[in-house]
Amino acid sequence: MSGEMTRAPLPPLLLYTRAGCHLCDETRALLAALLAERIGAGLSAPAIEERDIESQPAWQRAYVATIPVVEIAGRRLEIATSAAKLRRLLADALDAPIVAGA
């Protein structure tokens, strides 16, 4: 039995967008800045996986009225344009307590 502390792998950070969406462009830049801020503070920061809602009919139906949508670890933020709300979403999803390894 090891007393090492381990952290689960980072969940993917999904950004649902579509071409020509200026709010999506703003959120993309905001996420990049927030992730750089986390890295600068020594915190974990996943890569952004962008999903064009026009590539999948189900995504288009689900998100056409609410993009940009950011999703991570089962948490979703629709019309994700607030730095404070995005920062809180990242913290809630990524800064869970460290679990003792078995």
Phi and psi restraints in degrees (range 20) as a CNS / XPLOR table:
assign (resid 1 and name C) (resid 2 and name N)
       (resid 2 and name CA) (resid 2 and name C) 1.0 -100.4 20.0 2
assign (resid 2 and name N) (resid 2 and name CA)
       (resid 2 and name C) (resid 3 and name N) 1.0 146.8 20.0 2
assign (resid 2 and name C) (resid 3 and name N)
       (resid 3 and name CA) (resid 3 and name C) 1.0 -95.1 20.0 2
assign (resid 3 and name N) (resid 3 and name CA)
       (resid 3 and name C) (resid 4 and name N) 1.0 10.8 20.0 2
assign (resid 3 and name C) (resid 4 and name N)
       (resid 4 and name CA) (resid 4 and name C) 1.0 -63.9 20.0 2
assign (resid 4 and name N) (resid 4 and name CA)
       (resid 4 and name C) (resid 5 and name N) 1.0 146.5 20.0 2
assign (resid 4 and name C) (resid 5 and name N)
       (resid 5 and name CA) (resid 5 and name C) 1.0 -97.0 20.0 2
assign (resid 5 and name N) (resid 5 and name CA)
       (resid 5 and name C) (resid 6 and name N) 1.0 133.5 20.0 2
assign (resid 5 and name C) (resid 6 and name N)
       (resid 6 and name CA) (resid 6 and name C) 1.0 -127.4 20.0 2
assign (resid 6 and name N) (resid 6 and name CA)
       (resid 6 and name C) (resid 7 and name N) 1.0 154.7 20.0 2
assign (resid 6 and name C) (resid 7 and name N)
       (resid 7 and name CA) (resid 7 and name C) 1.0 -121.2 20.0 2
assign (resid 7 and name N) (resid 7 and name CA)
       (resid 7 and name C) (resid 8 and name N) 1.0 139.5 20.0 2
assign (resid 7 and name C) (resid 8 and name N)
       (resid 8 and name CA) (resid 8 and name C) 1.0 -63.0 20.0 2
assign (resid 8 and name N) (resid 8 and name CA)
       (resid 8 and name C) (resid 9 and name N) 1.0 155.6 20.0 2
assign (resid 8 and name C) (resid 9 and name N)
       (resid 9 and name CA) (resid 9 and name C) 1.0 -59.0 20.0 2
assign (resid 9 and name N) (resid 9 and name CA)
       (resid 9 and name C) (resid 10 and name N) 1.0 152.6 20.0 2
assign (resid 9 and name C) (resid 10 and name N)
       (resid 10 and name CA) (resid 10 and name C) 1.0 -67.9 20.0 2
assign (resid 10 and name N) (resid 10 and name CA)
       (resid 10 and name C) (resid 11 and name N) 1.0 135.4 20.0 2
assign (resid 10 and name C) (resid 11 and name N)
       (resid 11 and name CA) (resid 11 and name C) 1.0 -73.7 20.0 2
assign (resid 11 and name N) (resid 11 and name CA)
       (resid 11 and name C) (resid 12 and name N) 1.0 156.5 20.0 2
assign (resid 11 and name C) (resid 12 and name N)
       (resid 12 and name CA) (resid 12 and name C) 1.0 -68.6 20.0 2
assign (resid 12 and name N) (resid 12 and name CA)
       (resid 12 and name C) (resid 13 and name N) 1.0 147.0 20.0 2
assign (resid 12 and name C) (resid 13 and name N)
       (resid 13 and name CA) (resid 13 and name C) 1.0 -103.8 20.0 2
assign (resid 13 and name N) (resid 13 and name CA)
       (resid 13 and name C) (resid 14 and name N) 1.0 108.3 20.0 2
assign (resid 13 and name C) (resid 14 and name N)
       (resid 14 and name CA) (resid 14 and name C) 1.0 -97.9 20.0 2
assign (resid 14 and name N) (resid 14 and name CA)
       (resid 14 and name C) (resid 15 and name N) 1.0 133.4 20.0 2
assign (resid 14 and name C) (resid 15 and name N)
       (resid 15 and name CA) (resid 15 and name C) 1.0 -122.1 20.0 2
assign (resid 15 and name N) (resid 15 and name CA)
       (resid 15 and name C) (resid 16 and name N) 1.0 111.0 20.0 2
assign (resid 15 and name C) (resid 16 and name N)
       (resid 16 and name CA) (resid 16 and name C) 1.0 -89.7 20.0 2
assign (resid 16 and name N) (resid 16 and name CA)
       (resid 16 and name C) (resid 17 and name N) 1.0 124.2 20.0 2
assign (resid 16 and name C) (resid 17 and name N)
       (resid 17 and name CA) (resid 17 and name C) 1.0 -141.0 20.0 2
assign (resid 17 and name N) (resid 17 and name CA)
       (resid 17 and name C) (resid 18 and name N) 1.0 -176.2 20.0 2
assign (resid 17 and name C) (resid 18 and name N)
       (resid 18 and name CA) (resid 18 and name C) 1.0 -156.0 20.0 2
assign (resid 18 and name N) (resid 18 and name CA)
       (resid 18 and name C) (resid 19 and name N) 1.0 158.6 20.0 2
assign (resid 18 and name C) (resid 19 and name N)
       (resid 19 and name CA) (resid 19 and name C) 1.0 -60.5 20.0 2
assign (resid 19 and name N) (resid 19 and name CA)
       (resid 19 and name C) (resid 20 and name N) 1.0 142.1 20.0 2
assign (resid 19 and name C) (resid 20 and name N)
       (resid 20 and name CA) (resid 20 and name C) 1.0 80.8 20.0 2
assign (resid 20 and name N) (resid 20 and name CA)
       (resid 20 and name C) (resid 21 and name N) 1.0 7.3 20.0 2
assign (resid 20 and name C) (resid 21 and name N)
       (resid 21 and name CA) (resid 21 and name C) 1.0 -94.2 20.0 2
assign (resid 21 and name N) (resid 21 and name CA)
       (resid 21 and name C) (resid 22 and name N) 1.0 104.0 20.0 2
assign (resid 21 and name C) (resid 22 and name N)
       (resid 22 and name CA) (resid 22 and name C) 1.0 -66.8 20.0 2
assign (resid 22 and name N) (resid 22 and name CA)
       (resid 22 and name C) (resid 23 and name N) 1.0 -32.1 20.0 2
assign (resid 22 and name C) (resid 23 and name N)
       (resid 23 and name CA) (resid 23 and name C) 1.0 -65.1 20.0 2
assign (resid 23 and name N) (resid 23 and name CA)
       (resid 23 and name C) (resid 24 and name N) 1.0 -36.1 20.0 2
assign (resid 23 and name C) (resid 24 and name N)
       (resid 24 and name CA) (resid 24 and name C) 1.0 -64.2 20.0 2
assign (resid 24 and name N) (resid 24 and name CA)
       (resid 24 and name C) (resid 25 and name N) 1.0 -41.5 20.0 2
assign (resid 24 and name C) (resid 25 and name N)
       (resid 25 and name CA) (resid 25 and name C) 1.0 -61.1 20.0 2
assign (resid 25 and name N) (resid 25 and name CA)
       (resid 25 and name C) (resid 26 and name N) 1.0 -43.5 20.0 2
assign (resid 25 and name C) (resid 26 and name N)
       (resid 26 and name CA) (resid 26 and name C) 1.0 -64.4 20.0 2
assign (resid 26 and name N) (resid 26 and name CA)
       (resid 26 and name C) (resid 27 and name N) 1.0 -42.3 20.0 2
assign (resid 26 and name C) (resid 27 and name N)
       (resid 27 and name CA) (resid 27 and name C) 1.0 -67.1 20.0 2
assign (resid 27 and name N) (resid 27 and name CA)
       (resid 27 and name C) (resid 28 and name N) 1.0 -38.8 20.0 2
assign (resid 27 and name C) (resid 28 and name N)
       (resid 28 and name CA) (resid 28 and name C) 1.0 -57.9 20.0 2
assign (resid 28 and name N) (resid 28 and name CA)
       (resid 28 and name C) (resid 29 and name N) 1.0 -47.7 20.0 2
assign (resid 28 and name C) (resid 29 and name N)
       (resid 29 and name CA) (resid 29 and name C) 1.0 -65.7 20.0 2
assign (resid 29 and name N) (resid 29 and name CA)
       (resid 29 and name C) (resid 30 and name N) 1.0 -40.1 20.0 2
assign (resid 29 and name C) (resid 30 and name N)
       (resid 30 and name CA) (resid 30 and name C) 1.0 -64.4 20.0 2
assign (resid 30 and name N) (resid 30 and name CA)
       (resid 30 and name C) (resid 31 and name N) 1.0 -43.5 20.0 2
assign (resid 30 and name C) (resid 31 and name N)
       (resid 31 and name CA) (resid 31 and name C) 1.0 -61.8 20.0 2
assign (resid 31 and name N) (resid 31 and name CA)
       (resid 31 and name C) (resid 32 and name N) 1.0 -42.7 20.0 2
assign (resid 31 and name C) (resid 32 and name N)
       (resid 32 and name CA) (resid 32 and name C) 1.0 -59.4 20.0 2
assign (resid 32 and name N) (resid 32 and name CA)
       (resid 32 and name C) (resid 33 and name N) 1.0 -42.6 20.0 2
assign (resid 32 and name C) (resid 33 and name N)
       (resid 33 and name CA) (resid 33 and name C) 1.0 -66.9 20.0 2
assign (resid 33 and name N) (resid 33 and name CA)
       (resid 33 and name C) (resid 34 and name N) 1.0 -41.7 20.0 2
assign (resid 33 and name C) (resid 34 and name N)
       (resid 34 and name CA) (resid 34 and name C) 1.0 -66.4 20.0 2
assign (resid 34 and name N) (resid 34 and name CA)
       (resid 34 and name C) (resid 35 and name N) 1.0 -39.1 20.0 2
assign (resid 34 and name C) (resid 35 and name N)
       (resid 35 and name CA) (resid 35 and name C) 1.0 -68.1 20.0 2
assign (resid 35 and name N) (resid 35 and name CA)
       (resid 35 and name C) (resid 36 and name N) 1.0 -38.6 20.0 2
assign (resid 35 and name C) (resid 36 and name N)
       (resid 36 and name CA) (resid 36 and name C) 1.0 -63.9 20.0 2
assign (resid 36 and name N) (resid 36 and name CA)
       (resid 36 and name C) (resid 37 and name N) 1.0 -38.0 20.0 2
assign (resid 36 and name C) (resid 37 and name N)
       (resid 37 and name CA) (resid 37 and name C) 1.0 -62.1 20.0 2
assign (resid 37 and name N) (resid 37 and name CA)
       (resid 37 and name C) (resid 38 and name N) 1.0 -43.8 20.0 2
assign (resid 37 and name C) (resid 38 and name N)
       (resid 38 and name CA) (resid 38 and name C) 1.0 -62.8 20.0 2
assign (resid 38 and name N) (resid 38 and name CA)
       (resid 38 and name C) (resid 39 and name N) 1.0 -45.0 20.0 2
assign (resid 38 and name C) (resid 39 and name N)
       (resid 39 and name CA) (resid 39 and name C) 1.0 -61.3 20.0 2
assign (resid 39 and name N) (resid 39 and name CA)
       (resid 39 and name C) (resid 40 and name N) 1.0 -42.9 20.0 2
assign (resid 39 and name C) (resid 40 and name N)
       (resid 40 and name CA) (resid 40 and name C) 1.0 -61.2 20.0 2
assign (resid 40 and name N) (resid 40 and name CA)
       (resid 40 and name C) (resid 41 and name N) 1.0 -28.6 20.0 2
assign (resid 40 and name C) (resid 41 and name N)
       (resid 41 and name CA) (resid 41 and name C) 1.0 -90.6 20.0 2
assign (resid 41 and name N) (resid 41 and name CA)
       (resid 41 and name C) (resid 42 and name N) 1.0 3.8 20.0 2
assign (resid 41 and name C) (resid 42 and name N)
       (resid 42 and name CA) (resid 42 and name C) 1.0 79.5 20.0 2
assign (resid 42 and name N) (resid 42 and name CA)
       (resid 42 and name C) (resid 43 and name N) 1.0 18.7 20.0 2
assign (resid 42 and name C) (resid 43 and name N)
       (resid 43 and name CA) (resid 43 and name C) 1.0 -100.4 20.0 2
assign (resid 43 and name N) (resid 43 and name CA)
       (resid 43 and name C) (resid 44 and name N) 1.0 161.6 20.0 2
assign (resid 43 and name C) (resid 44 and name N)
       (resid 44 and name CA) (resid 44 and name C) 1.0 -72.3 20.0 2
assign (resid 44 and name N) (resid 44 and name CA)
       (resid 44 and name C) (resid 45 and name N) 1.0 148.7 20.0 2
assign (resid 44 and name C) (resid 45 and name N)
       (resid 45 and name CA) (resid 45 and name C) 1.0 -148.1 20.0 2
assign (resid 45 and name N) (resid 45 and name CA)
       (resid 45 and name C) (resid 46 and name N) 1.0 114.5 20.0 2
assign (resid 45 and name C) (resid 46 and name N)
       (resid 46 and name CA) (resid 46 and name C) 1.0 -77.3 20.0 2
assign (resid 46 and name N) (resid 46 and name CA)
       (resid 46 and name C) (resid 47 and name N) 1.0 163.9 20.0 2
assign (resid 46 and name C) (resid 47 and name N)
       (resid 47 and name CA) (resid 47 and name C) 1.0 -76.6 20.0 2
assign (resid 47 and name N) (resid 47 and name CA)
       (resid 47 and name C) (resid 48 and name N) 1.0 151.7 20.0 2
assign (resid 47 and name C) (resid 48 and name N)
       (resid 48 and name CA) (resid 48 and name C) 1.0 -85.1 20.0 2
assign (resid 48 and name N) (resid 48 and name CA)
       (resid 48 and name C) (resid 49 and name N) 1.0 129.4 20.0 2
assign (resid 48 and name C) (resid 49 and name N)
       (resid 49 and name CA) (resid 49 and name C) 1.0 -109.0 20.0 2
assign (resid 49 and name N) (resid 49 and name CA)
       (resid 49 and name C) (resid 50 and name N) 1.0 108.6 20.0 2
assign (resid 49 and name C) (resid 50 and name N)
       (resid 50 and name CA) (resid 50 and name C) 1.0 -88.4 20.0 2
assign (resid 50 and name N) (resid 50 and name CA)
       (resid 50 and name C) (resid 51 and name N) 1.0 138.0 20.0 2
assign (resid 50 and name C) (resid 51 and name N)
       (resid 51 and name CA) (resid 51 and name C) 1.0 -126.4 20.0 2
assign (resid 51 and name N) (resid 51 and name CA)
       (resid 51 and name C) (resid 52 and name N) 1.0 120.3 20.0 2
assign (resid 51 and name C) (resid 52 and name N)
       (resid 52 and name CA) (resid 52 and name C) 1.0 -80.4 20.0 2
assign (resid 52 and name N) (resid 52 and name CA)
       (resid 52 and name C) (resid 53 and name N) 1.0 116.9 20.0 2
assign (resid 52 and name C) (resid 53 and name N)
       (resid 53 and name CA) (resid 53 and name C) 1.0 -64.5 20.0 2
assign (resid 53 and name N) (resid 53 and name CA)
       (resid 53 and name C) (resid 54 and name N) 1.0 -21.7 20.0 2
assign (resid 53 and name C) (resid 54 and name N)
       (resid 54 and name CA) (resid 54 and name C) 1.0 -76.4 20.0 2
assign (resid 54 and name N) (resid 54 and name CA)
       (resid 54 and name C) (resid 55 and name N) 1.0 -8.2 20.0 2
assign (resid 54 and name C) (resid 55 and name N)
       (resid 55 and name CA) (resid 55 and name C) 1.0 -85.2 20.0 2
assign (resid 55 and name N) (resid 55 and name CA)
       (resid 55 and name C) (resid 56 and name N) 1.0 -14.4 20.0 2
assign (resid 55 and name C) (resid 56 and name N)
       (resid 56 and name CA) (resid 56 and name C) 1.0 -137.1 20.0 2
assign (resid 56 and name N) (resid 56 and name CA)
       (resid 56 and name C) (resid 57 and name N) 1.0 118.8 20.0 2
assign (resid 56 and name C) (resid 57 and name N)
       (resid 57 and name CA) (resid 57 and name C) 1.0 -54.2 20.0 2
assign (resid 57 and name N) (resid 57 and name CA)
       (resid 57 and name C) (resid 58 and name N) 1.0 -37.5 20.0 2
assign (resid 57 and name C) (resid 58 and name N)
       (resid 58 and name CA) (resid 58 and name C) 1.0 -65.0 20.0 2
assign (resid 58 and name N) (resid 58 and name CA)
       (resid 58 and name C) (resid 59 and name N) 1.0 -40.9 20.0 2
assign (resid 58 and name C) (resid 59 and name N)
       (resid 59 and name CA) (resid 59 and name C) 1.0 -65.6 20.0 2
assign (resid 59 and name N) (resid 59 and name CA)
       (resid 59 and name C) (resid 60 and name N) 1.0 -40.8 20.0 2
assign (resid 59 and name C) (resid 60 and name N)
       (resid 60 and name CA) (resid 60 and name C) 1.0 -62.5 20.0 2
assign (resid 60 and name N) (resid 60 and name CA)
       (resid 60 and name C) (resid 61 and name N) 1.0 -45.6 20.0 2
assign (resid 60 and name C) (resid 61 and name N)
       (resid 61 and name CA) (resid 61 and name C) 1.0 -61.3 20.0 2
assign (resid 61 and name N) (resid 61 and name CA)
       (resid 61 and name C) (resid 62 and name N) 1.0 -42.0 20.0 2
assign (resid 61 and name C) (resid 62 and name N)
       (resid 62 and name CA) (resid 62 and name C) 1.0 -73.5 20.0 2
assign (resid 62 and name N) (resid 62 and name CA)
       (resid 62 and name C) (resid 63 and name N) 1.0 -35.3 20.0 2
assign (resid 62 and name C) (resid 63 and name N)
       (resid 63 and name CA) (resid 63 and name C) 1.0 -120.6 20.0 2
assign (resid 63 and name N) (resid 63 and name CA)
       (resid 63 and name C) (resid 64 and name N) 1.0 -0.4 20.0 2
assign (resid 63 and name C) (resid 64 and name N)
       (resid 64 and name CA) (resid 64 and name C) 1.0 -56.2 20.0 2
assign (resid 64 and name N) (resid 64 and name CA)
       (resid 64 and name C) (resid 65 and name N) 1.0 -34.5 20.0 2
assign (resid 64 and name C) (resid 65 and name N)
       (resid 65 and name CA) (resid 65 and name C) 1.0 -93.2 20.0 2
assign (resid 65 and name N) (resid 65 and name CA)
       (resid 65 and name C) (resid 66 and name N) 1.0 -3.2 20.0 2
assign (resid 65 and name C) (resid 66 and name N)
       (resid 66 and name CA) (resid 66 and name C) 1.0 -127.5 20.0 2
assign (resid 66 and name N) (resid 66 and name CA)
       (resid 66 and name C) (resid 67 and name N) 1.0 6.8 20.0 2
assign (resid 66 and name C) (resid 67 and name N)
       (resid 67 and name CA) (resid 67 and name C) 1.0 -71.2 20.0 2
assign (resid 67 and name N) (resid 67 and name CA)
       (resid 67 and name C) (resid 68 and name N) 1.0 150.1 20.0 2
assign (resid 67 and name C) (resid 68 and name N)
       (resid 68 and name CA) (resid 68 and name C) 1.0 -75.7 20.0 2
assign (resid 68 and name N) (resid 68 and name CA)
       (resid 68 and name C) (resid 69 and name N) 1.0 143.1 20.0 2
assign (resid 68 and name C) (resid 69 and name N)
       (resid 69 and name CA) (resid 69 and name C) 1.0 -117.8 20.0 2
assign (resid 69 and name N) (resid 69 and name CA)
       (resid 69 and name C) (resid 70 and name N) 1.0 131.6 20.0 2
assign (resid 69 and name C) (resid 70 and name N)
       (resid 70 and name CA) (resid 70 and name C) 1.0 -116.2 20.0 2
assign (resid 70 and name N) (resid 70 and name CA)
       (resid 70 and name C) (resid 71 and name N) 1.0 133.3 20.0 2
assign (resid 70 and name C) (resid 71 and name N)
       (resid 71 and name CA) (resid 71 and name C) 1.0 -134.9 20.0 2
assign (resid 71 and name N) (resid 71 and name CA)
       (resid 71 and name C) (resid 72 and name N) 1.0 134.9 20.0 2
assign (resid 71 and name C) (resid 72 and name N)
       (resid 72 and name CA) (resid 72 and name C) 1.0 -154.9 20.0 2
assign (resid 72 and name N) (resid 72 and name CA)
       (resid 72 and name C) (resid 73 and name N) 1.0 134.0 20.0 2
assign (resid 72 and name C) (resid 73 and name N)
       (resid 73 and name CA) (resid 73 and name C) 1.0 50.4 20.0 2
assign (resid 73 and name N) (resid 73 and name CA)
       (resid 73 and name C) (resid 74 and name N) 1.0 43.9 20.0 2
assign (resid 73 and name C) (resid 74 and name N)
       (resid 74 and name CA) (resid 74 and name C) 1.0 77.4 20.0 2
assign (resid 74 and name N) (resid 74 and name CA)
       (resid 74 and name C) (resid 75 and name N) 1.0 3.1 20.0 2
assign (resid 74 and name C) (resid 75 and name N)
       (resid 75 and name CA) (resid 75 and name C) 1.0 -106.1 20.0 2
assign (resid 75 and name N) (resid 75 and name CA)
       (resid 75 and name C) (resid 76 and name N) 1.0 141.3 20.0 2
assign (resid 75 and name C) (resid 76 and name N)
       (resid 76 and name CA) (resid 76 and name C) 1.0 -132.4 20.0 2
assign (resid 76 and name N) (resid 76 and name CA)
       (resid 76 and name C) (resid 77 and name N) 1.0 139.5 20.0 2
assign (resid 76 and name C) (resid 77 and name N)
       (resid 77 and name CA) (resid 77 and name C) 1.0 -125.1 20.0 2
assign (resid 77 and name N) (resid 77 and name CA)
       (resid 77 and name C) (resid 78 and name N) 1.0 116.5 20.0 2
assign (resid 77 and name C) (resid 78 and name N)
       (resid 78 and name CA) (resid 78 and name C) 1.0 -95.0 20.0 2
assign (resid 78 and name N) (resid 78 and name CA)
       (resid 78 and name C) (resid 79 and name N) 1.0 153.6 20.0 2
assign (resid 78 and name C) (resid 79 and name N)
       (resid 79 and name CA) (resid 79 and name C) 1.0 46.6 20.0 2
assign (resid 79 and name N) (resid 79 and name CA)
       (resid 79 and name C) (resid 80 and name N) 1.0 55.0 20.0 2
assign (resid 79 and name C) (resid 80 and name N)
       (resid 80 and name CA) (resid 80 and name C) 1.0 -78.9 20.0 2
assign (resid 80 and name N) (resid 80 and name CA)
       (resid 80 and name C) (resid 81 and name N) 1.0 85.0 20.0 2
assign (resid 80 and name C) (resid 81 and name N)
       (resid 81 and name CA) (resid 81 and name C) 1.0 -125.3 20.0 2
assign (resid 81 and name N) (resid 81 and name CA)
       (resid 81 and name C) (resid 82 and name N) 1.0 -0.9 20.0 2
assign (resid 81 and name C) (resid 82 and name N)
       (resid 82 and name CA) (resid 82 and name C) 1.0 -96.2 20.0 2
assign (resid 82 and name N) (resid 82 and name CA)
       (resid 82 and name C) (resid 83 and name N) 1.0 121.6 20.0 2
assign (resid 82 and name C) (resid 83 and name N)
       (resid 83 and name CA) (resid 83 and name C) 1.0 -59.3 20.0 2
assign (resid 83 and name N) (resid 83 and name CA)
       (resid 83 and name C) (resid 84 and name N) 1.0 -41.8 20.0 2
assign (resid 83 and name C) (resid 84 and name N)
       (resid 84 and name CA) (resid 84 and name C) 1.0 -63.6 20.0 2
assign (resid 84 and name N) (resid 84 and name CA)
       (resid 84 and name C) (resid 85 and name N) 1.0 -44.1 20.0 2
assign (resid 84 and name C) (resid 85 and name N)
       (resid 85 and name CA) (resid 85 and name C) 1.0 -68.2 20.0 2
assign (resid 85 and name N) (resid 85 and name CA)
       (resid 85 and name C) (resid 86 and name N) 1.0 -38.8 20.0 2
assign (resid 85 and name C) (resid 86 and name N)
       (resid 86 and name CA) (resid 86 and name C) 1.0 -66.7 20.0 2
assign (resid 86 and name N) (resid 86 and name CA)
       (resid 86 and name C) (resid 87 and name N) 1.0 -41.4 20.0 2
assign (resid 86 and name C) (resid 87 and name N)
       (resid 87 and name CA) (resid 87 and name C) 1.0 -60.8 20.0 2
assign (resid 87 and name N) (resid 87 and name CA)
       (resid 87 and name C) (resid 88 and name N) 1.0 -43.6 20.0 2
assign (resid 87 and name C) (resid 88 and name N)
       (resid 88 and name CA) (resid 88 and name C) 1.0 -65.9 20.0 2
assign (resid 88 and name N) (resid 88 and name CA)
       (resid 88 and name C) (resid 89 and name N) 1.0 -40.7 20.0 2
assign (resid 88 and name C) (resid 89 and name N)
       (resid 89 and name CA) (resid 89 and name C) 1.0 -59.7 20.0 2
assign (resid 89 and name N) (resid 89 and name CA)
       (resid 89 and name C) (resid 90 and name N) 1.0 -46.2 20.0 2
assign (resid 89 and name C) (resid 90 and name N)
       (resid 90 and name CA) (resid 90 and name C) 1.0 -63.0 20.0 2
assign (resid 90 and name N) (resid 90 and name CA)
       (resid 90 and name C) (resid 91 and name N) 1.0 -44.3 20.0 2
assign (resid 90 and name C) (resid 91 and name N)
       (resid 91 and name CA) (resid 91 and name C) 1.0 -63.3 20.0 2
assign (resid 91 and name N) (resid 91 and name CA)
       (resid 91 and name C) (resid 92 and name N) 1.0 -44.7 20.0 2
assign (resid 91 and name C) (resid 92 and name N)
       (resid 92 and name CA) (resid 92 and name C) 1.0 -61.8 20.0 2
assign (resid 92 and name N) (resid 92 and name CA)
       (resid 92 and name C) (resid 93 and name N) 1.0 -38.7 20.0 2
assign (resid 92 and name C) (resid 93 and name N)
       (resid 93 and name CA) (resid 93 and name C) 1.0 -81.8 20.0 2
assign (resid 93 and name N) (resid 93 and name CA)
       (resid 93 and name C) (resid 94 and name N) 1.0 -32.5 20.0 2
assign (resid 93 and name C) (resid 94 and name N)
       (resid 94 and name CA) (resid 94 and name C) 1.0 -107.6 20.0 2
assign (resid 94 and name N) (resid 94 and name CA)
       (resid 94 and name C) (resid 95 and name N) 1.0 -21.3 20.0 2
assign (resid 94 and name C) (resid 95 and name N)
       (resid 95 and name CA) (resid 95 and name C) 1.0 -104.0 20.0 2
assign (resid 95 and name N) (resid 95 and name CA)
       (resid 95 and name C) (resid 96 and name N) 1.0 37.0 20.0 2
assign (resid 95 and name C) (resid 96 and name N)
       (resid 96 and name CA) (resid 96 and name C) 1.0 -65.1 20.0 2
assign (resid 96 and name N) (resid 96 and name CA)
       (resid 96 and name C) (resid 97 and name N) 1.0 154.8 20.0 2
assign (resid 96 and name C) (resid 97 and name N)
       (resid 97 and name CA) (resid 97 and name C) 1.0 -58.2 20.0 2
assign (resid 97 and name N) (resid 97 and name CA)
       (resid 97 and name C) (resid 98 and name N) 1.0 147.2 20.0 2
assign (resid 97 and name C) (resid 98 and name N)
       (resid 98 and name CA) (resid 98 and name C) 1.0 -71.8 20.0 2
assign (resid 98 and name N) (resid 98 and name CA)
       (resid 98 and name C) (resid 99 and name N) 1.0 139.4 20.0 2
assign (resid 98 and name C) (resid 99 and name N)
       (resid 99 and name CA) (resid 99 and name C) 1.0 -104.0 20.0 2
assign (resid 99 and name N) (resid 99 and name CA)
       (resid 99 and name C) (resid 100 and name N) 1.0 137.2 20.0 2
assign (resid 99 and name C) (resid 100 and name N)
       (resid 100 and name CA) (resid 100 and name C) 1.0 -69.1 20.0 2
assign (resid 100 and name N) (resid 100 and name CA)
       (resid 100 and name C) (resid 101 and name N) 1.0 133.0 20.0 2
assign (resid 100 and name C) (resid 101 and name N)
       (resid 101 and name CA) (resid 101 and name C) 1.0 -74.7 20.0 2
assign (resid 101 and name N) (resid 101 and name CA)
       (resid 101 and name C) (resid 102 and name N) 1.0 153.6 20.0 2
